[in-house]
């Protein structure tokens, strides 16, 4: 625990010697020294020292933690003191707790802040209070990645949470922190430090008030960057640079793109090697074919020969069925493929992203306890039926701008089946309700088929214990 006392504020006034002599003459003082003495003796407007008590998470007096190597795989350079405490408790394990004793120098009002990766929650208890206080983990600020490998997801980013003001008496107080909260079946989280401040406190990552953080990276420096707002391009043959000739006359004119024989590169339909200089964009249903044609020519002039489009084909109308599609998005896909093809640019189609898909009230899919279908495409037959209908609409309907189905369109280089969804990602830890039961049932059926029974499967797995969710044999 560290207590930082800031001295009373004293105004710093700079005088030249000539100014001091002039002031002395005007005010009738005998010497410059008289003025200097008066300035030095003016009392500070701040009558009390400002107190900040900073407590490191690893300084717990007592702690009850369940180790988890993944959660503790952090970068010490992003943590106050280079360490933190964390815990990952499964259903039948005790909640991770860190208890601290804090010496309060004088009675008064203190602001409580905590820097934590809240995970499934965070709560605390002061002294002998009967109830714990839950932290609203949705209201963090100053979020900074702390994972050793730099990823922002697991361990989650450390954030500062403003927990309001406490009236504290002078002397020792006990604070207990419950990592992961106390409500989830599997409870996990970590804490870097917490602060009790009698004055305003501004979070700055791991840095204390008296520490100077490094200068931030400047995103824009006048004179070293400029807005990219070119005049409309006439695509004049006299242009100093135009790489359009490097592309085919139309994308796919030599057949479908495929892998080379060694599987390490791409070749055209005629076997010639093919390399891609690609760009990416979100589809915009409001764009006209004429606008897209100009965009395609603009990209081709700069050597681009592949474009990944990100579309959202699931239906969005309130009364839609899961097998419906967003017709405007579908039309946008068709327009982009046609426009890019005309400029020798291949299209990479990505039309489904689970995290950004909002569930329709009439979809009648298995309840996962979430507002998006993350993970369901892998095991829920009801959702799979909708997904197949979306893909069928994209690839089997004739493109009204070319007359060719996208399944038969060589200008489509790659079909991306889905974006950022996996049963092996951290998101699966949030799966709940009927969907979790269904997934476990399917996995149990697989284990019984492979090993003969769940008992034999458990023996073969040598009592393996999941680090993400409690095993339910």
N, C-alpha and C positions, 0 to 999 in steps of 0.2 A: 504494500500500500504506500502510495506517495502522496504527500500533501504539498501543494504548490501555493506559496503565499506571494502575492504580487504587491510591491510597495505602493503607497499612495501616489496618485498621479501628480507630477510637478511640471508646470509649464516650462518649456525650454525657450528662452528668449535670447536672440543673438543681437548684440549691439556692436557697432564699430566704436573705436575710442573717441572719434570726433562726435558721434551721437551722444555718448555719455557726458562728455564735457559740456555740450550744448544744453542737455537736460539739467545738469547741475547748475549751470548759470541761470536758466530760466526759473528753476524752482527755488533758487536761493540757497542751495546746499554748498557747504564749504569745500567739498571734494567729491570726486567720482566715487570714492570708497563708500560714502554715505548712501548713494543710490544702490550700489551693489549689495550692501548690507540689508537694505529694506527689501529688495527683490528676494534675497535668499531667505528672509524671515517670514514671508507671506505663507500662512498655513495652507495645506492642500485642501481642496474641496471634498476629496474622498476621506471620510472620517474613519473608515474601518477597512481592514485588509480583506481582499477578495480571496475566498477559499475554494480550491478545487482538490477533491480527493479522488485519486486515480487508482483503481485496484485491478491488478492483472488476474486473468482467469485462472492461470496456473498456480496462483497463490492461495488456493482454497485451504482452509484450516482442516476441514474434513471433506472427503469426496467419495461418491459411490458411482462408478462409471463402468459401462460395458464397452470394452475395446472394439474398435472396428477399423482395420487397416485402411480401407478405402476412404472413410470419413476423415481419418487423421493424416491423409496424404496431402499435406499442405505446404505452402511456400513460406518459410519463416520470415522472409523479407517483407511480407505483407501483413505481419502480425505484430502487435505491440509486445515488445519483449521477446519476440521471436517464437512464442509458443501460444497455445490455447488449450482448452479442455473440450472434449467432445464425448458423446456416448450414443450408442445405437442399441436400444432395448427392444427385444422381441416381445411377443404377447405375454409370455410367462416369466419375463425378466423384470427386475426392479427398474424404475425410472432413474436415469442418470441425474445426480444431484451434486452441486458444489456449494459448500457453506463457507461464509466469510465473516470475519469480525472486523468492523470498521470503527475507528476512533474519530468521533466528531468533536472538533475543538471548541465549538460554542453552540449553544442552542439557536435554532432558527429554521428558516425555510431553505431546503436544498432541492435542487433539480436532479432527478435521476435519469441517467442515460446508460444504455448498454450497447456494446458492439458484439453482434452475434450472427451466426448463420443459423437461422431459426429452424430450418427443416420442417418438422411436423408441428412445431409450436415452441413456445417458451413461456414460462411463468416464474414468479418469484414470491417469496414470503418474507416479511419484515418482522424481526424479533419473534414474539410469541403469538402472532396473529393466528386466528383459527382458520382462515381461508387464504389460499394463494391468489395472486393477481395474474390474470392472463395478459400477455403482451399481444397487441394487435400486430401480427407479423406482416400484414399487408401494407403497413405504413413505415417501412424502413426507408432510410436515405443514405446517400454517400456509399452506394454499393460498389464493392471492389472485389474482383476475383482473387481467391486465395489458394486455389488448387495448385499443386506442385507442377502439373503439366499445363497450367494456364487456362484450362477450360472453365467456363462460367457456370457450369451446371452441378457438378458433384466433385468435391464438396461445394455446396452453394456459396455464392458471394457473401462476404461479411458486410453487414449493414448496421448503421446506428439507429437505435430506436429511442424516441423521446417518451419517457414513461411518466412525465408530469412531476409535480412537486410533492415533497414530503416534509412534514413538521417533525423535526428531530431534536431530542434533548442532548445536552452535552454529555459526552462519555461514549461508552462502547455500545455498538448495535450489531445485530446479527442479520445477515442477508443470505437466504438460501435460494439458489437458482435451479429450476427443473428443466433440464435440457430435453427438448422435444415436446415439452408440455406434458399433460397428464391424461389427455383424452383419446389419443390415437391408439390403435392396437399395437402397431410398431412405432416406437417413439425415438426420434433421433434429432440431434442438433449439436451445435458447438458454440462456445463463448470465448471471445478474445479478452475483453475487459469491460469494466463498468465505471461510471463516474458519478460522484455526488458534487454538485457545484452550487455555491451560494451566489454565483454571478452568472451572467449569460455564457453559454458554452456553444461553440461552433464546431461540429464534427469535421475532422480532416483526416479520414482514414485512420491509420495507426498512430498519427502524430499527436503528441501532447501540446498544450497551449504554448509552451516555451520553445518547442522544437520547430525548426524551419523546414517545411517539406520542399522537395525539389521543384524547380520551375516547371509548370505544366507545358506540354507540347502545344505549340501554337498551331491551330488548324488552318488559319489564314493569315498571311502577312501581306499587307498592302505593298504593291510594287513587285511582289514575287509571284503573284497569281492574278488571274482575271476571270471574269464571267465568260463562259463559252456561249456566245450568242452570234453565230455566224449569219451573214446575210443569206437569203434563199439561194441555193446553188443552182446554176443554170446547166451544170454538167457539160460545160463547154469542152470541145475536143482539144482546145489549146491549154487546158489546165496543166500546171506544172507537175501535179501528182494525181494520178488516177489509176488505181490498181484493179479496176473492174475486170480488165482483160485476164487477170489471173484466175478468175472463177470460170466455171463452165457457162455456156450460153444460158442454159436453164439447169437448175440443180437436178441431179438424177438422170441427166441425158445419157450417161453410160451405164445406167442400171443402179441397183440398190447398193448402198454402202455395206461392206461386210468386213470381218476380221481377216487379217493376213493369215497365212498358213501357220505361222509360229504363234499366232494369237497375241502378238505384242503391238500391233498397229492396225490401221485401217487401210482398206483398198477400195477403189471404185468397182463398179460392176464389171469393168473390163480388166480388172486385176492391177491397174496402175496404183502406186502408193498415193495415199490421200492424207494430208495434214489439215487440221482445223485451226483457224484463228476465230474464236467464238466470242459472242456477246450474249447478254441475257436481258429479258424484259418481262414485265407483267402485262398480260393481255389487257386491252382497253376496248370494250365493246362499242364505245362511241366513235372510235376511229374509222374513217372511211377507207375503202380499198385504195382510193387515189392517194390518200395520206400515207398509207402503208407502202405503196409502191415507191413513193419518194423516199421514205425512210430506208427501204431496201437498197435503193440506188445509192443513197448516202453512205450506208454501211459498206456496200461493195466497193465504192470508190476508195475506202480506207483499208481494203484488204480483208474484210470480214467475210467468211464463207460458211458460218454456222451460227444459228441463233437458238438459244434455249428459251422457250416461252413458258411462263408460269401462269396457268389458268386455274380457275376454281369451278369445275364442272358440276359438283353436287347442286341439287335444286335449292333455291332460297325462298321461294314463295311460301307463305304461311300455311296454305292448304295442300302443299305438294306431298306426293308419295315418294318413298325412297327410290323407286325405279324411274322417277322423272329426272330430267336434266335441266340445267340452266341454259335455255336456248340462246340467250344473248352471248354467253361465254362460248358456246359451241360455234356460233357464227363467227366470233372473233378468232377462234382457232383456225377455221377454214380460211378466213381472209388473210391471216398472217402467213399460212403455208403457201397460198397462191402468190402473195406479193413477194415473199422471199425467194420462192422458186424462180420467179421471173428475173431476179438479179443474180442467180447462181448461188444462192445461199440455202443451205440445208437447215431443216428445222428439227429441234429436239423438243419433244412434247412432254410436259409435266402438268397433269391436270387434276391431281388430287393431293392435298396436304391435310392430314388428319387434324392437327392442332388448330388450323384455321377453319375447319368445317363445323358449322353450328347445326346441332341436331334439330330436325323437324318434328313437330308435335305428332304427326301422323306416320312417322317412320316405323314404329312398332318394332324397334330393335331391342336387343338384350340390354338391360339397364346396367351401366357401369359406374353410376354415381358421379358422372362427369358431364360437362356440357359439350364435349366433343367426342368423336369416336376413336380416340387414340387406341391402337392395338386391336380393335375389333375386326379389322379386315383379315386378320390371321386365323380367327377361330369362330367367329359368330356367323352362322349360316344366313341369318336374316340380313345382316349388313353386307355380307358377301354378295347376296343377290342384287342389292342396290349397286354395289361397286361394279359388278359385271354389266349391269344395264348401262352405266355411265360409259364404260370402256367400249361397249358395243355401239353406242350412239356415235362416239367419236370416230371409230375406225371402220364402221360398215355403212354409214350413210354417205352417199355421193357428195363430194364437195361442190356446192353450187357455183363456185367461182372457177373450177377446173373441170368438173364432171367426173373426177376420179375419186374413188374411196381412198381414205388415208391409209387403209390396210394395203392398198395396191400402189401407193404413191412413193416412188423412189426418192422424192425430194424430202421425205421424212427419214432422217438418218437414224434417230434413236427414239425409242418409246420408253419413257421413265414411268414405271408402273405406280409409284407413289413416292412421296417426299418425306424423309425424316420420321419414319414410324417403324418401330421394332419392339419385339417382346424382350429384347436384350438391353433395352435402354432403361434409364432411371424412371421414365414416365410410367412404366408398368407398376411401380410401387403405389401409384394412386388408383389402381384398378380396384373396384369395390363391388358389393352387392351381387346381383345375379351373374354378371359377366365374370367375376372372379370365381364364383362357384362353377360356372361352365368351363372356364379354362382349366381349373384344377381337375374337374371330372374328365375332361379330354386327356389331360396329361396322365391321370391315374389309369385310364383305359390303355394308353400307350405303354405304361410301365407294366401293367398286368399282361399285356400281349407279349412284351419282350422278355419279361423275367418269370412269368407264370403266376405271380401274386405280388401284392404290395409289400408283404413281409420279405420276400426274396429280393425285391427291388431295394428295400431299405438296407438289407444286408450287403447287397452288391455295392451300394453307394457308401458303405461304411459309416452310416449315421451322419452323412454330410449335413451341414447346417447352413441355410441360406443367410447371406449377410444383408438381404433387403427385406424379406418378409418372413413371417413365421411359417415353418413347414407344418402342414396339416396332413399327416398320413392317415 
